Amino acid sequence: MSAPPAPRQITVLLADDHRLVREALRSALAQEADIHVVAEVGEGAAAIEAVRTLQPDVVVLDIGLPDLNGIEVAARVQALHLATRIVALSAYSDKRFVTEMLRAGAAAYVSKSAAGTELVVAIRSVAAGGSYLSPDVAGALVAEVRGAEPDGQTRLGRREREVLRLIAEGERSSAIAEALHISAATVEVHRRNIMRKLGMHTVAELTRYAVREGIIQP
């Protein structure tokens, strides 16, 4: 009696600008018999070209790529009219990022903080024609619809938005302090609070957020 055929593997492309993150994702997915990572890239343009060339079943796409953001990459991948499905992978659970990625063509949105088992579930779901949202992401959307803020995320105050605007415009803490007539130490407190509330860690992330929220013009 012949052996049953091996299950079809889901081919996956990883697109994330952090090498250690890609290695961790590749290692986790290697444990799944039905998932095969065919390539990994660290930039948006490279992701688009890899999708065009390899035509994977699924691309796991980080939003914060250095050259093109994930939203633009998703839109360009969709414009290729291939069968490749998109799983957005992000540190942000903010409603704006989620909705823009879904509108750009993502079929799933997974929080990086829960990228273990949930990523596997998301990949299998979209490969089968479905969709998936991490529970924390879904909770953020529900909270937004209900007019509440997601757990642990409070809206920025007026002064914090002023500080964020100046940070995004490239001003140093000393210049921000002078412009707002506050101390440099107070600026640093605001900076830490802003990053904590938004779950961000770099000026580049804050700048992208400020552009998306209309706090500054691109």
Sequence and secondary structure as in RCSB ss.txt:
>XXXX:A:sequence
MSAPPAPRQITVLLADDHRLVREALRSALAQEADIHVVAEVGEGAAAIEAVRTLQPDVVVLDIGLPDLNGIEVAA
RVQALHLATRIVALSAYSDKRFVTEMLRAGAAAYVSKSAAGTELVVAIRSVAAGGSYLSPDVAGALVAEVRGAEP
DGQTRLGRREREVLRLIAEGERSSAIAEALHISAATVEVHRRNIMRKLGMHTVAELTRYAVREGIIQP
>XXXX:A:secstr
         EEEEEE S HHHHHHHHHHHTT TTEEEEEEESSHHHHHHHHHHH  SEEEEES  SSS HHHHHH
HHHHTT S EEEEEES   HHHHHHHHHHT SEEEEGGG SHHHHHHHHHHHTT  EE HHHHHHHHHHHTT   
TT     HHHHHHHHHHHTT  HHHHHHHHTS HHHHHHHHHHHHHHHT  SHHHHHHHHHHTTSS  
